[in-house]
């Protein structure tokens, strides 16, 4: 079987859904008002990553995908999760989800973007967040492995509320045998889910420094760090194209 994903017709790739957004000027004025009204300690907008619940009735199973081994553990709620190893070193885990916690999440949101003189601030206005995950099926077709299930809001949400469906696919990379490609799709009946999240764990002695200038903390491990990528040439001064590039 070829390692090129285009030769695999299942599943099909859905068109992306971008969040609604509005672009305004006045970033510097807003920052000044914020400093005057609030203490510096409350301006720091750190977000701690808190994964939701994970549930499944799929039994534990090991799958081979190209040069990788993907292990699904479903025996107990506390140990439930996904683990990936390369066949060249089967005792080393190269990727793993947090045991018992969700590794796929989604959200429906709108963006409010303030820009002035190259400084950009993005406010995420959430209509709904789906942090709890179910794994309903795991199917393999050749070198393609597909996990599918549903995403749910927290326990206080309406039980009749929409539950987006997702598929997380793994397949061999078309460029190197040392990489495993993946594709994550989230769909809902109203077509409003515009943010996808893939969560995983790191080793206890691993830390993250940098991510540009950070005036709040040295180690960014465990925090959600907003990253804005802006195209600086074509489209400069044109709010539409520039904003689309800001979104990814």
KOLKE-404309 format. One record per residue: residue number from 1; residue in one letter; x, y, z of N, C-alpha, C in turn. Coordinates in steps of 0.1 Angstrom, whole numbers, plus 5000, padded with zeros to 4 digits. Example, Ala and Ser with C-alpha at 12.3 -4.5 7.8 and 13.67 -1.06 7.14 Angstrom:
# KOLKE-404309
<atom 1, 'a', <5132, 4943, 5078>, <5123, 4955, 5078>, <5132, 4967, 5078>>,
<atom 2, 's', <5128, 4978, 5071>, <5137, 4989, 5071>, <5129, 5000, 5079>>,
//
This chain:
# KOLKE-404309
<atom 1, 'x', <5008, 4988, 5000>, <5000, 5000, 5000>, <5009, 5012, 5000>>,
<atom 2, 'x', <5005, 5022, 4992>, <5012, 5035, 4991>, <5011, 5042, 5004>>,
<atom 3, 'x', <5021, 5050, 5008>, <5020, 5058, 5020>, <5014, 5072, 5017>>,
<atom 4, 'x', <5009, 5074, 5005>, <5003, 5087, 5002>, <4988, 5086, 5006>>,
<atom 5, 'x', <4984, 5096, 5014>, <4971, 5096, 5019>, <4960, 5098, 5008>>,
<atom 6, 'x', <4964, 5105, 4997>, <4954, 5107, 4987>, <4948, 5095, 4981>>,
<atom 7, 'x', <4955, 5083, 4982>, <4951, 5071, 4976>, <4940, 5064, 4985>>,
<atom 8, 'x', <4938, 5069, 4997>, <4929, 5063, 5007>, <4916, 5071, 5006>>,
<atom 9, 'x', <4905, 5066, 5001>, <4892, 5074, 5000>, <4884, 5075, 5012>>,
<atom 10, 'x', <4888, 5068, 5023>, <4880, 5068, 5035>, <4888, 5072, 5047>>,
<atom 11, 'x', <4884, 5082, 5056>, <4872, 5090, 5054>, <4875, 5103, 5045>>,
<atom 12, 'x', <4865, 5109, 5040>, <4867, 5121, 5031>, <4870, 5133, 5040>>,
<atom 13, 'x', <4877, 5143, 5035>, <4881, 5155, 5043>, <4870, 5165, 5041>>,
<atom 14, 'x', <4864, 5169, 5053>, <4854, 5180, 5052>, <4860, 5193, 5051>>,
<atom 15, 'x', <4853, 5203, 5045>, <4859, 5217, 5044>, <4859, 5223, 5058>>,
<atom 16, 'x', <4870, 5231, 5060>, <4871, 5237, 5074>, <4861, 5247, 5076>>,
<atom 17, 'x', <4857, 5249, 5089>, <4848, 5259, 5094>, <4856, 5269, 5102>>,
<atom 18, 'x', <4856, 5282, 5097>, <4863, 5292, 5104>, <4854, 5300, 5113>>,
<atom 19, 'x', <4859, 5304, 5125>, <4850, 5312, 5134>, <4846, 5325, 5128>>,
<atom 20, 'x', <4834, 5329, 5132>, <4830, 5343, 5128>, <4839, 5353, 5135>>,
<atom 21, 'x', <4842, 5364, 5129>, <4851, 5374, 5134>, <4847, 5388, 5131>>,
<atom 22, 'x', <4851, 5397, 5139>, <4850, 5411, 5136>, <4863, 5418, 5139>>,
<atom 23, 'x', <4868, 5427, 5131>, <4881, 5433, 5133>, <4878, 5448, 5136>>,
<atom 24, 'x', <4884, 5453, 5147>, <4883, 5467, 5151>, <4897, 5472, 5154>>,
<atom 25, 'x', <4898, 5486, 5154>, <4910, 5492, 5158>, <4909, 5497, 5173>>,
<atom 26, 'x', <4920, 5500, 5179>, <4919, 5506, 5192>, <4926, 5497, 5203>>,
<atom 27, 'x', <4936, 5489, 5199>, <4942, 5480, 5208>, <4949, 5488, 5219>>,
<atom 28, 'x', <4957, 5498, 5216>, <4965, 5506, 5225>, <4955, 5513, 5236>>,
<atom 29, 'x', <4944, 5518, 5231>, <4935, 5525, 5240>, <4929, 5515, 5250>>,
<atom 30, 'x', <4926, 5503, 5245>, <4920, 5493, 5254>, <4930, 5489, 5264>>,
<atom 31, 'x', <4942, 5487, 5260>, <4953, 5483, 5270>, <4955, 5493, 5281>>,
<atom 32, 'x', <4955, 5506, 5277>, <4956, 5516, 5287>, <4945, 5517, 5297>>,
<atom 33, 'x', <4933, 5515, 5292>, <4921, 5515, 5301>, <4922, 5503, 5310>>,
<atom 34, 'x', <4926, 5492, 5305>, <4927, 5480, 5313>, <4937, 5482, 5325>>,
<atom 35, 'x', <4948, 5488, 5322>, <4958, 5490, 5332>, <4953, 5500, 5343>>,
<atom 36, 'x', <4946, 5510, 5339>, <4941, 5520, 5348>, <4929, 5514, 5357>>,
<atom 37, 'x', <4922, 5505, 5352>, <4910, 5500, 5359>, <4913, 5487, 5368>>,
<atom 38, 'x', <4924, 5480, 5364>, <4926, 5467, 5371>, <4941, 5467, 5375>>,
<atom 39, 'x', <4943, 5460, 5386>, <4957, 5457, 5391>, <4964, 5448, 5381>>,
<atom 40, 'x', <4977, 5450, 5380>, <4985, 5442, 5371>, <4983, 5427, 5373>>,
<atom 41, 'x', <4980, 5423, 5386>, <4979, 5408, 5388>, <4966, 5402, 5382>>,
<atom 42, 'x', <4956, 5411, 5378>, <4944, 5405, 5372>, <4945, 5407, 5357>>,
<atom 43, 'x', <4955, 5413, 5352>, <4956, 5415, 5337>, <4961, 5402, 5331>>,
<atom 44, 'x', <4969, 5395, 5338>, <4975, 5382, 5332>, <4963, 5373, 5330>>,
<atom 45, 'x', <4961, 5369, 5317>, <4950, 5361, 5313>, <4954, 5346, 5311>>,
<atom 46, 'x', <4961, 5340, 5321>, <4965, 5327, 5319>, <4953, 5317, 5319>>,
<atom 47, 'x', <4954, 5307, 5311>, <4944, 5297, 5311>, <4950, 5283, 5313>>,
<atom 48, 'x', <4946, 5277, 5324>, <4952, 5263, 5327>, <4944, 5253, 5320>>,
<atom 49, 'x', <4951, 5244, 5313>, <4945, 5233, 5306>, <4939, 5223, 5315>>,
<atom 50, 'x', <4926, 5221, 5313>, <4918, 5211, 5322>, <4910, 5202, 5312>>,
<atom 51, 'x', <4916, 5190, 5309>, <4909, 5181, 5300>, <4896, 5176, 5307>>,
<atom 52, 'x', <4886, 5172, 5298>, <4874, 5167, 5303>, <4874, 5152, 5305>>,
<atom 53, 'x', <4862, 5146, 5306>, <4861, 5131, 5309>, <4863, 5123, 5296>>,
<atom 54, 'x', <4867, 5111, 5297>, <4868, 5102, 5286>, <4861, 5089, 5289>>,
<atom 55, 'x', <4852, 5084, 5280>, <4844, 5072, 5283>, <4844, 5064, 5270>>,
<atom 56, 'x', <4843, 5051, 5271>, <4843, 5042, 5260>, <4839, 5028, 5264>>,
<atom 57, 'x', <4833, 5020, 5255>, <4831, 5006, 5257>, <4840, 4998, 5248>>,
<atom 58, 'x', <4849, 5004, 5240>, <4858, 4997, 5231>, <4869, 4990, 5240>>,
<atom 59, 'x', <4871, 4977, 5237>, <4880, 4969, 5245>, <4894, 4973, 5241>>,
<atom 60, 'x', <4904, 4970, 5249>, <4918, 4972, 5246>, <4922, 4965, 5234>>,
<atom 61, 'x', <4930, 4972, 5226>, <4935, 4966, 5213>, <4947, 4973, 5208>>,
<atom 62, 'x', <4956, 4965, 5201>, <4968, 4971, 5195>, <4967, 4970, 5180>>,
<atom 63, 'x', <4971, 4981, 5174>, <4970, 4982, 5159>, <4983, 4986, 5153>>,
<atom 64, 'x', <4986, 4981, 5141>, <4998, 4984, 5134>, <4995, 4994, 5123>>,
<atom 65, 'x', <5001, 5006, 5122>, <4999, 5015, 5112>, <5013, 5019, 5106>>,
<atom 66, 'x', <5016, 5014, 5095>, <5030, 5017, 5089>, <5041, 5012, 5099>>,
<atom 67, 'x', <5050, 5020, 5102>, <5061, 5017, 5112>, <5057, 5020, 5126>>,
<atom 68, 'x', <5045, 5022, 5129>, <5040, 5026, 5142>, <5031, 5016, 5148>>,
<atom 69, 'x', <5031, 5015, 5161>, <5021, 5007, 5169>, <5012, 5016, 5177>>,
<atom 70, 'x', <4999, 5015, 5175>, <4990, 5023, 5183>, <4982, 5015, 5192>>,
<atom 71, 'x', <4983, 5018, 5205>, <4977, 5010, 5216>, <4965, 5017, 5222>>,
<atom 72, 'x', <4954, 5011, 5221>, <4942, 5016, 5228>, <4940, 5008, 5241>>,
<atom 73, 'x', <4939, 5015, 5252>, <4936, 5009, 5265>, <4922, 5013, 5269>>,
<atom 74, 'x', <4913, 5003, 5271>, <4899, 5006, 5274>, <4894, 4998, 5286>>,
<atom 75, 'x', <4904, 4992, 5294>, <4900, 4983, 5304>, <4893, 4990, 5316>>,
<atom 76, 'x', <4898, 5002, 5320>, <4893, 5009, 5331>, <4892, 5024, 5328>>,
<atom 77, 'x', <4884, 5031, 5335>, <4882, 5045, 5333>, <4895, 5053, 5336>>,
<atom 78, 'x', <4902, 5049, 5346>, <4914, 5056, 5351>, <4926, 5054, 5341>>,
<atom 79, 'x', <4927, 5043, 5334>, <4938, 5041, 5325>, <4934, 5042, 5310>>,
<atom 80, 'x', <4922, 5045, 5307>, <4917, 5046, 5294>, <4925, 5057, 5286>>,
<atom 81, 'x', <4929, 5053, 5274>, <4936, 5063, 5265>, <4943, 5057, 5254>>,
<atom 82, 'x', <4951, 5065, 5247>, <4958, 5062, 5234>, <4973, 5064, 5236>>,
<atom 83, 'x', <4980, 5054, 5230>, <4995, 5055, 5231>, <5001, 5051, 5218>>,
<atom 84, 'x', <5011, 5058, 5213>, <5018, 5055, 5200>, <5033, 5052, 5202>>,
<atom 85, 'x', <5038, 5042, 5196>, <5052, 5038, 5197>, <5057, 5036, 5183>>,
<atom 86, 'x', <5070, 5038, 5181>, <5076, 5035, 5168>, <5082, 5021, 5169>>,
<atom 87, 'x', <5081, 5013, 5158>, <5086, 5000, 5159>, <5101, 4998, 5160>>,
<atom 88, 'x', <5108, 5009, 5157>, <5123, 5008, 5159>, <5127, 5008, 5174>>,
<atom 89, 'x', <5118, 5013, 5183>, <5120, 5013, 5197>, <5107, 5011, 5204>>,
<atom 90, 'x', <5102, 4998, 5204>, <5088, 4996, 5209>, <5086, 4998, 5224>>,
<atom 91, 'x', <5097, 5000, 5231>, <5095, 5003, 5246>, <5094, 5018, 5249>>,
<atom 92, 'x', <5096, 5026, 5239>, <5095, 5041, 5241>, <5082, 5046, 5235>>,
<atom 93, 'x', <5075, 5054, 5243>, <5062, 5060, 5239>, <5066, 5074, 5233>>,
<atom 94, 'x', <5061, 5076, 5221>, <5064, 5088, 5214>, <5052, 5098, 5215>>,
<atom 95, 'x', <5040, 5093, 5218>, <5029, 5101, 5220>, <5018, 5094, 5228>>,
<atom 96, 'x', <5012, 5101, 5237>, <5002, 5094, 5246>, <4992, 5104, 5251>>,
<atom 97, 'x', <4980, 5100, 5252>, <4970, 5109, 5258>, <4971, 5108, 5273>>,
<atom 98, 'x', <4964, 5117, 5280>, <4964, 5116, 5295>, <4954, 5105, 5299>>,
<atom 99, 'x', <4958, 5096, 5307>, <4950, 5085, 5311>, <4937, 5089, 5317>>,
<atom 100, 'x', <4926, 5084, 5312>, <4913, 5087, 5318>, <4907, 5101, 5314>>,
<atom 101, 'x', <4914, 5109, 5306>, <4909, 5122, 5303>, <4908, 5124, 5287>>,
<atom 102, 'x', <4900, 5133, 5283>, <4897, 5135, 5269>, <4910, 5139, 5262>>,
<atom 103, 'x', <4911, 5135, 5249>, <4922, 5139, 5241>, <4917, 5146, 5228>>,
<atom 104, 'x', <4904, 5146, 5226>, <4898, 5154, 5215>, <4887, 5163, 5222>>,
<atom 105, 'x', <4887, 5176, 5219>, <4878, 5185, 5224>, <4874, 5195, 5212>>,
<atom 106, 'x', <4863, 5202, 5214>, <4859, 5212, 5204>, <4852, 5224, 5210>>,
<atom 107, 'x', <4849, 5234, 5202>, <4842, 5246, 5207>, <4836, 5253, 5195>>,
<atom 108, 'x', <4825, 5260, 5198>, <4819, 5269, 5189>, <4821, 5283, 5195>>,
<atom 109, 'x', <4827, 5292, 5187>, <4831, 5305, 5192>, <4831, 5315, 5181>>,
<atom 110, 'x', <4831, 5328, 5185>, <4833, 5339, 5177>, <4846, 5347, 5181>>,
<atom 111, 'x', <4852, 5354, 5172>, <4864, 5361, 5175>, <4862, 5376, 5174>>,
<atom 112, 'x', <4867, 5383, 5184>, <4868, 5398, 5184>, <4882, 5402, 5183>>,
<atom 113, 'x', <4886, 5408, 5172>, <4900, 5411, 5170>, <4903, 5426, 5170>>,
<atom 114, 'x', <4912, 5430, 5179>, <4916, 5444, 5180>, <4930, 5446, 5175>>,
<atom 115, 'x', <4932, 5455, 5166>, <4945, 5457, 5159>, <4948, 5471, 5158>>,
<atom 116, 'x', <4961, 5475, 5161>, <4965, 5488, 5160>, <4981, 5488, 5159>>,
<atom 117, 'x', <4986, 5493, 5147>, <5000, 5495, 5145>, <5008, 5482, 5147>>,
<atom 118, 'x', <5002, 5471, 5142>, <5009, 5458, 5143>, <5006, 5450, 5156>>,
<atom 119, 'x', <5000, 5456, 5166>, <4997, 5449, 5178>, <4983, 5443, 5177>>,
<atom 120, 'x', <4981, 5431, 5181>, <4969, 5424, 5178>, <4964, 5417, 5192>>,
<atom 121, 'x', <4952, 5418, 5195>, <4946, 5411, 5206>, <4933, 5404, 5201>>,
<atom 122, 'x', <4932, 5392, 5205>, <4921, 5383, 5200>, <4913, 5379, 5212>>,
<atom 123, 'x', <4900, 5382, 5213>, <4891, 5377, 5223>, <4883, 5366, 5218>>,
<atom 124, 'x', <4883, 5354, 5225>, <4875, 5343, 5221>, <4862, 5343, 5228>>,
<atom 125, 'x', <4851, 5345, 5221>, <4838, 5345, 5227>, <4831, 5332, 5225>>,
<atom 126, 'x', <4831, 5323, 5235>, <4826, 5310, 5233>, <4811, 5309, 5235>>,
<atom 127, 'x', <4805, 5302, 5225>, <4790, 5299, 5225>, <4788, 5286, 5232>>,
<atom 128, 'x', <4798, 5276, 5230>, <4797, 5263, 5236>, <4811, 5257, 5236>>,
<atom 129, 'x', <4814, 5249, 5246>, <4826, 5242, 5247>, <4823, 5227, 5249>>,
<atom 130, 'x', <4830, 5218, 5242>, <4827, 5204, 5243>, <4840, 5197, 5248>>,
<atom 131, 'x', <4841, 5195, 5261>, <4853, 5189, 5267>, <4853, 5175, 5270>>,
<atom 132, 'x', <4841, 5169, 5271>, <4839, 5155, 5274>, <4839, 5146, 5261>>,
<atom 133, 'x', <4845, 5135, 5261>, <4847, 5127, 5249>, <4843, 5113, 5251>>,
<atom 134, 'x', <4837, 5107, 5240>, <4834, 5093, 5240>, <4842, 5087, 5228>>,
<atom 135, 'x', <4847, 5075, 5229>, <4852, 5067, 5218>, <4843, 5056, 5215>>,
<atom 136, 'x', <4835, 5057, 5204>, <4825, 5047, 5201>, <4830, 5036, 5193>>,
<atom 137, 'x', <4838, 5039, 5183>, <4844, 5028, 5175>, <4858, 5031, 5171>>,
<atom 138, 'x', <4866, 5020, 5169>, <4879, 5021, 5163>, <4880, 5012, 5152>>,
<atom 139, 'x', <4882, 5017, 5140>, <4882, 5009, 5128>, <4895, 5010, 5120>>,
<atom 140, 'x', <4899, 4999, 5115>, <4912, 4999, 5107>, <4909, 4993, 5093>>,
<atom 141, 'x', <4915, 5000, 5083>, <4914, 4996, 5069>, <4928, 4998, 5063>>,
<atom 142, 'x', <4935, 4987, 5063>, <4949, 4987, 5058>, <4957, 4995, 5068>>,
<atom 143, 'x', <4964, 5006, 5063>, <4972, 5014, 5071>, <4965, 5027, 5076>>,
<atom 144, 'x', <4952, 5026, 5076>, <4944, 5037, 5080>, <4936, 5033, 5093>>,
<atom 145, 'x', <4938, 5040, 5104>, <4931, 5038, 5116>, <4923, 5050, 5120>>,
<atom 146, 'x', <4910, 5047, 5122>, <4900, 5058, 5125>, <4893, 5056, 5138>>,
<atom 147, 'x', <4894, 5066, 5147>, <4887, 5066, 5159>, <4875, 5076, 5157>>,
<atom 148, 'x', <4863, 5072, 5162>, <4852, 5080, 5160>, <4843, 5080, 5173>>,
<atom 149, 'x', <4836, 5091, 5176>, <4828, 5092, 5188>, <4821, 5105, 5188>>,
<atom 150, 'x', <4817, 5110, 5200>, <4810, 5122, 5202>, <4817, 5131, 5213>>,
<atom 151, 'x', <4814, 5144, 5212>, <4819, 5153, 5222>, <4807, 5159, 5229>>,
<atom 152, 'x', <4809, 5161, 5242>, <4798, 5165, 5250>, <4802, 5177, 5259>>,
<atom 153, 'x', <4792, 5186, 5262>, <4795, 5197, 5272>, <4796, 5191, 5286>>,
<atom 154, 'x', <4797, 5200, 5296>, <4799, 5196, 5309>, <4785, 5190, 5315>>,
<atom 155, 'x', <4786, 5185, 5327>, <4774, 5179, 5333>, <4762, 5188, 5334>>,
<atom 156, 'x', <4764, 5201, 5335>, <4753, 5211, 5338>, <4747, 5215, 5325>>,
<atom 157, 'x', <4752, 5210, 5313>, <4746, 5214, 5300>, <4733, 5206, 5298>>,
<atom 158, 'x', <4725, 5212, 5289>, <4712, 5206, 5285>, <4715, 5192, 5279>>,
<atom 159, 'x', <4708, 5182, 5284>, <4710, 5168, 5279>, <4705, 5167, 5264>>,
<atom 160, 'x', <4697, 5176, 5260>, <4692, 5175, 5246>, <4701, 5184, 5236>>,
<atom 161, 'x', <4711, 5190, 5242>, <4720, 5198, 5234>, <4727, 5190, 5224>>,
<atom 162, 'x', <4732, 5197, 5213>, <4738, 5190, 5202>, <4752, 5184, 5207>>,
<atom 163, 'x', <4754, 5172, 5202>, <4767, 5165, 5206>, <4775, 5163, 5193>>,
<atom 164, 'x', <4785, 5171, 5190>, <4792, 5170, 5178>, <4799, 5156, 5177>>,
<atom 165, 'x', <4800, 5152, 5165>, <4807, 5140, 5162>, <4821, 5143, 5157>>,
<atom 166, 'x', <4831, 5134, 5159>, <4844, 5136, 5155>, <4850, 5123, 5149>>,
<atom 167, 'x', <4860, 5124, 5141>, <4868, 5113, 5136>, <4883, 5117, 5137>>,
<atom 168, 'x', <4891, 5109, 5143>, <4905, 5111, 5144>, <4912, 5100, 5137>>,
<atom 169, 'x', <4919, 5103, 5126>, <4925, 5093, 5117>, <4940, 5094, 5118>>,
<atom 170, 'x', <4946, 5082, 5118>, <4961, 5080, 5117>, <4964, 5072, 5105>>,
<atom 171, 'x', <4975, 5077, 5098>, <4980, 5070, 5086>, <4995, 5073, 5084>>,
<atom 172, 'x', <5002, 5065, 5076>, <5016, 5068, 5074>, <5019, 5081, 5067>>,
<atom 173, 'x', <5029, 5088, 5071>, <5033, 5100, 5065>, <5038, 5097, 5050>>,
<atom 174, 'x', <5035, 5106, 5041>, <5040, 5104, 5027>, <5054, 5109, 5025>>,
<atom 175, 'x', <5060, 5115, 5036>, <5073, 5121, 5034>, <5084, 5113, 5041>>,
<atom 176, 'x', <5081, 5107, 5052>, <5092, 5100, 5060>, <5086, 5088, 5068>>,
<atom 177, 'x', <5093, 5078, 5070>, <5089, 5067, 5077>, <5089, 5069, 5092>>,
<atom 178, 'x', <5095, 5080, 5096>, <5097, 5084, 5111>, <5085, 5092, 5116>>,
<atom 179, 'x', <5075, 5095, 5107>, <5064, 5103, 5111>, <5051, 5096, 5109>>,
<atom 180, 'x', <5041, 5100, 5117>, <5028, 5094, 5116>, <5018, 5106, 5113>>,
<atom 181, 'x', <5011, 5106, 5102>, <5002, 5117, 5099>, <4989, 5114, 5106>>,
<atom 182, 'x', <4981, 5125, 5108>, <4968, 5124, 5114>, <4959, 5135, 5109>>,
<atom 183, 'x', <4946, 5132, 5110>, <4936, 5142, 5106>, <4924, 5142, 5116>>,
<atom 184, 'x', <4921, 5153, 5121>, <4910, 5155, 5131>, <4899, 5163, 5125>>,
<atom 185, 'x', <4886, 5157, 5124>, <4875, 5164, 5119>, <4864, 5164, 5130>>,
<atom 186, 'x', <4857, 5175, 5132>, <4846, 5176, 5141>, <4834, 5182, 5133>>,
<atom 187, 'x', <4823, 5176, 5134>, <4811, 5180, 5127>, <4799, 5181, 5137>>,
<atom 188, 'x', <4790, 5190, 5134>, <4778, 5191, 5142>, <4766, 5195, 5132>>,
<atom 189, 'x', <4754, 5193, 5137>, <4743, 5195, 5128>, <4741, 5210, 5124>>,
<atom 190, 'x', <4745, 5219, 5133>, <4744, 5233, 5130>, <4756, 5239, 5123>>,
<atom 191, 'x', <4767, 5231, 5122>, <4779, 5235, 5115>, <4785, 5247, 5122>>,
<atom 192, 'x', <4785, 5247, 5135>, <4790, 5259, 5143>, <4803, 5256, 5150>>,
<atom 193, 'x', <4808, 5243, 5151>, <4820, 5240, 5158>, <4832, 5245, 5149>>,
<atom 194, 'x', <4839, 5254, 5154>, <4850, 5260, 5146>, <4864, 5260, 5153>>,
<atom 195, 'x', <4865, 5252, 5164>, <4877, 5251, 5171>, <4879, 5236, 5174>>,
<atom 196, 'x', <4890, 5230, 5171>, <4894, 5216, 5174>, <4906, 5216, 5183>>,
<atom 197, 'x', <4906, 5207, 5193>, <4917, 5206, 5202>, <4922, 5191, 5203>>,
<atom 198, 'x', <4935, 5189, 5202>, <4941, 5176, 5204>, <4950, 5177, 5216>>,
<atom 199, 'x', <4947, 5170, 5227>, <4954, 5171, 5239>, <4963, 5158, 5241>>,
<atom 200, 'x', <4974, 5160, 5247>, <4983, 5149, 5250>, <4992, 5152, 5262>>,
<atom 201, 'x', <4998, 5142, 5268>, <5006, 5144, 5280>, <5021, 5145, 5276>>,
<atom 202, 'x', <5028, 5151, 5285>, <5043, 5152, 5284>, <5049, 5145, 5296>>,
<atom 203, 'x', <5062, 5143, 5295>, <5069, 5136, 5306>, <5070, 5146, 5317>>,
<atom 204, 'x', <5072, 5140, 5329>, <5072, 5149, 5341>, <5084, 5159, 5342>>,
<atom 205, 'x', <5095, 5155, 5335>, <5107, 5164, 5336>, <5108, 5173, 5323>>,
<atom 206, 'x', <5098, 5173, 5315>, <5098, 5182, 5303>, <5091, 5195, 5306>>,
<atom 207, 'x', <5098, 5206, 5301>, <5093, 5220, 5304>, <5094, 5228, 5291>>,
<atom 208, 'x', <5086, 5239, 5291>, <5085, 5247, 5279>, <5088, 5261, 5282>>,
<atom 209, 'x', <5098, 5266, 5275>, <5102, 5280, 5277>, <5101, 5288, 5264>>,
<atom 210, 'x', <5098, 5301, 5265>, <5098, 5309, 5253>, <5084, 5312, 5248>>,
<atom 211, 'x', <5081, 5308, 5236>, <5069, 5311, 5229>, <5068, 5326, 5228>>,
<atom 212, 'x', <5079, 5333, 5223>, <5079, 5347, 5222>, <5081, 5353, 5236>>,
<atom 213, 'x', <5078, 5366, 5237>, <5080, 5373, 5250>, <5069, 5369, 5260>>,
<atom 214, 'x', <5073, 5364, 5271>, <5063, 5361, 5282>, <5067, 5368, 5294>>,
<atom 215, 'x', <5060, 5378, 5299>, <5063, 5386, 5310>, <5056, 5380, 5323>>,
<atom 216, 'x', <5050, 5369, 5322>, <5042, 5364, 5333>, <5049, 5352, 5340>>,
<atom 217, 'x', <5055, 5343, 5332>, <5060, 5331, 5338>, <5072, 5326, 5329>>,
<atom 218, 'x', <5081, 5318, 5335>, <5092, 5312, 5328>, <5088, 5299, 5321>>,
<atom 219, 'x', <5081, 5290, 5329>, <5077, 5277, 5324>, <5063, 5278, 5320>>,
<atom 220, 'x', <5060, 5275, 5307>, <5046, 5276, 5302>, <5039, 5262, 5302>>,
<atom 221, 'x', <5045, 5252, 5308>, <5039, 5239, 5308>, <5026, 5239, 5315>>,
<atom 222, 'x', <5016, 5233, 5309>, <5003, 5232, 5315>, <4994, 5244, 5313>>,
<atom 223, 'x', <4999, 5254, 5305>, <4990, 5266, 5303>, <4987, 5267, 5288>>,
<atom 224, 'x', <4976, 5273, 5285>, <4972, 5275, 5271>, <4979, 5288, 5267>>,
<atom 225, 'x', <4987, 5287, 5257>, <4995, 5299, 5252>, <4990, 5303, 5238>>,
<atom 226, 'x', <4984, 5315, 5237>, <4978, 5320, 5224>, <4990, 5324, 5215>>,
<atom 227, 'x', <4990, 5319, 5203>, <5000, 5322, 5193>, <4993, 5328, 5181>>,
<atom 228, 'x', <4997, 5340, 5177>, <4992, 5347, 5165>, <5002, 5347, 5154>>,
<atom 229, 'x', <4999, 5342, 5142>, <5008, 5342, 5131>, <5002, 5351, 5121>>,
<atom 230, 'x', <5009, 5362, 5118>, <5004, 5372, 5108>, <5013, 5373, 5096>>,
<atom 231, 'x', <5007, 5373, 5085>, <5014, 5374, 5072>, <5018, 5389, 5071>>,
<atom 232, 'x', <5030, 5392, 5068>, <5035, 5406, 5068>, <5037, 5412, 5054>>,
<atom 233, 'x', <5033, 5406, 5043>, <5035, 5412, 5030>, <5023, 5413, 5023>>,
<atom 234, 'x', <5019, 5403, 5015>, <5007, 5404, 5007>, <4995, 5404, 5016>>,
<atom 235, 'x', <4986, 5414, 5013>, <4974, 5415, 5021>, <4975, 5425, 5033>>,
<atom 236, 'x', <4987, 5431, 5034>, <4989, 5441, 5045>, <4979, 5453, 5043>>,
<atom 237, 'x', <4972, 5456, 5053>, <4962, 5467, 5052>, <4948, 5463, 5047>>,
<atom 238, 'x', <4947, 5450, 5043>, <4934, 5445, 5039>, <4929, 5436, 5050>>,
<atom 239, 'x', <4919, 5441, 5057>, <4914, 5434, 5069>, <4910, 5420, 5067>>,
<atom 240, 'x', <4903, 5417, 5056>, <4898, 5403, 5053>, <4909, 5393, 5052>>,
<atom 241, 'x', <4918, 5394, 5041>, <4928, 5384, 5040>, <4938, 5383, 5051>>,
<atom 242, 'x', <4941, 5395, 5058>, <4950, 5395, 5069>, <4944, 5387, 5081>>,
<atom 243, 'x', <4931, 5388, 5083>, <4925, 5382, 5094>, <4924, 5367, 5092>>,
<atom 244, 'x', <4921, 5363, 5079>, <4921, 5348, 5076>, <4935, 5342, 5079>>,
<atom 245, 'x', <4945, 5349, 5076>, <4958, 5344, 5079>, <4961, 5344, 5094>>,
<atom 246, 'x', <4955, 5353, 5102>, <4956, 5353, 5116>, <4950, 5340, 5122>>,
<atom 247, 'x', <4939, 5336, 5115>, <4932, 5324, 5120>, <4939, 5311, 5117>>,
<atom 248, 'x', <4949, 5311, 5108>, <4956, 5299, 5106>, <4958, 5297, 5091>>,
//
